[in-house]
Amino acid sequence: MLPSPSGARATPGHLHTHKWRGRIGLSMVASLSVLAGMTDAIGFMASGDFVSFMSGNTTRLAVAISDGDLGLTLRLVILVATFVAGNALGIVVSRFGGRRALPLLLCIATLLCGAAAWPYETQLPALLATIIAMGMLNAAVEEVNGLPVGLTYVTGALSRFGRGLGRWMLGERRNGWRVQLVPWTGMFAGAVIGALLEHHLGLKALFVSGLLAGALGLLSLKIPRRWQLGYMPR
């Protein structure tokens, strides 16, 4: 359950709008998390590198440095820096696109399909394009009804869920903490799908991710403009 508005604006009509804006937003979060989990599983299985889970790549980077593995260290530095650049590019595309999800998701779809079409012998460019796409994805939804959400990482969601569970055990009845399982569930389900696809298609499975990103972009046209402005980063 998402937090409810309070005060003078909490009229029945406003509560109804608030509820549906939350439901649609969480549906978008779940769908985008499936996309992130699918893409991360495909990228990891095809290359051995995470394409959205930068906490894992950061730990691997530290281990590579301690082992004196300069080649792996350089590779992981590039991957992490590329993800940061992707996040920055996502904000730029979002602003130039009028803070609409469609232009952003079409750019992501193009990057993923381009990565899938790249020759397998030269994998790094495809990997970097995928990482940029996953960084950009975080600009698609940043919050729903004031509740922060993550799309390509779920550690924060699990942490917020756990803290909410602790407060609930102490008798506090705050809303919002249970929905943190939405992005985790979406990412887990997407990763299972991505792993199955990669087994059959290899890196070409990114075509499916690209098609899903494009389809979600088209579906976003059904979301009221004012609601999209509330979901996306300012």
N, C-alpha and C positions, 0 to 999 in steps of 0.2 A: 504494500500500500504506500502510495506517495503522500507526502505532507499536504494537508489541506490549507487553503488560504484562510486568513482570519481578518477580522476587522470589518470596516464598512463595506468592503467590496465583496464580502462573502454572501452574496445573494444566491437564491436557488439557481438562477440562470448562470451566474458566474461559477458556481460549484460544478454545474453540469459541464460547462466548457473546460474547466480545470481538469475534471476527471477524464474527459475524452482527449484533451491535449496530452495528458500523462499516458494514457493507454496507447495512443498513436506513437508517442515518443519512445516508449519502451518497446513497442513492436519494431521500430526502426533500430533501436539499440540492439535488440536480439538478432535482427537480420544482418546488421553490419558486423556484429560479433561472430556470427557464423562465417561470414566472408573472411574476417581476420583469422579465425582459427583454421579454416580450410587452407588459406594461402600460406600460413605459417607452417602447417604440417607438410604441405607440398614442397615448399622451399627447403625445409629442414631435411626431409627424406631425400630430396634430389641432390642437395649440396652439402649437408652436414652443418649448415649454418642456420641460425634463427633469422627470420626476416621481419619479425615484429616484436619478439621477446628480447629486448635489449638488456634486461637484467641478466639473462643467461649469457648473452654475448659479453657483458661486462665482467662477469665472473670468469669466463673463458679467457678474456683478455688479461686479467690479473694472473691467471695460471700460466699463460703463455709467456708473460714477462718474467715470472719467477723461474720458468724453465729455460729462459734465454732463447726462445724460439722466435727469431726476428721476423721470419716470413709470416707466421701465424699472427704475431703481434700487429704487423702492418695491415694484414687483411682485416682483422677485427676492428682496428682503429678506423679503417675506411668504412666498414659496415655501420659502426655506431655513428660516425660523422654523417654518413648518408641518410640515416634515419632522422637525425636532427634536421638536416637540410630538407627532408621530405615533410616534416612537420611545419617548417617555416614556409615551404612552398604551398602547403595546404591552406595556410592562412591567406597567402597572397592570392591564390586562385579563388578562394572563398570571397574575398573582398571584391576582386575584379568581377566576379560572377554575381555580385549583388547579394551575397550571403544566401545563395540558393544551393541546394544539394546537387541539383542536376549537373551543372558544369563541373563541379568537383568530382563527382562519381564517374562522369564520362572521361575525364582525364585519367582517373585511376583505372578504368576499364581499358583505356588505350595502352597504358603502361603495362598492365598485366597481359594483355593479348600480345603486345610487342615482345614481352619477355618469353611468352610461350612459343612464339615464332622464331626466336633467336636460335642459331645453330648450337646444338648441344656441346660441340667441341670447345666453344668459347663461352663458358657458363657465367663468368663474372659479370659482364654487362647485363645479362638477364637477371642475375641476382640483385644487382644494384637498382635496376628499374623496379623490381618487386619491392625492395625495401623502401624506395621513394614513395611508391604507391601506398604502402602500409603506414608510412609517416603521414602522408596526406589524409588518410582515412580518419585520423583523429580529429580533423577539423569538421567532419560531417555532423557529429553530435557531441556537444561538450557537457550539457546538462539537460535534465528534464524536470520541469516545474521546480527549478532551483536546486535539484539534487544532482551532484556531480557524478558523471559516469565515465568509464574508460572503455575503449573499443579494442585496442590492440594489446592490452595488458590487463590482467585481472587480479594481480596481487593486491592493489588498492581496494578493489571491490570485495575481495575475501576479507581483507582487514576491516573494512567498514561493516561488513556483515557480522564478523566476529565480535566487534565492539558493541554493535547493536544487540546481538544475542546476550552479551554480558549484562547490558543495561536491562534487557527484558527479564533476565533471571533475577535481577535485583528489584523487580517490580515496576520499573519505568516502562511507560507505554508510549514510546515515540514511534512515529510513522516513518517509513522510508527505508529502513535498514534491510528489510526482507527483499526488496527489489534488486539489491546488489547481486543477488544470485542470477539475475537475468543475463548480464554480460558473461558471467562465468559459464552458465549453462550453454549459451549460444556459442561461445568459443570452444567449449569441449565438444559439442555436437559437430561444429564445423571442422574441428581437427580430425574427428573420426571419419567424416566424409572425405576430407582432403587426403587422409592416409589411404583410404580405399581407392580413390581416384589415381593417386600417384603410383600405386602398385600396378595399375593397368596402363597408365598413360605417361608416366614419368613427368618431366617438367612441362610437357604439353597439357597437363591437367590445369595449368594456369589459365588456359582458355575458358574453362568452366568458371573460375574466379572472375575473369574479365566479363563474361556474360552476366554473371550474377550482379556485379557492380553496375553494369549498364542497366539491367532490369530494375534494380533498386533506385537508380537515378530517375528512370521513367516513372516509377511508382511514387516518387517524392513529389511529382507534379500534382498529385491528389491532396497533398498536405497543405493546409492554408498557409499563406505567405507569412502571416504574423506568428504562427506557431514555429515555422522554420527559423525565423529570426530569434526566437527564444531558445531553440535547440543549439544553434551554431555559435561558435566563439565570436565575441564582440571585437 
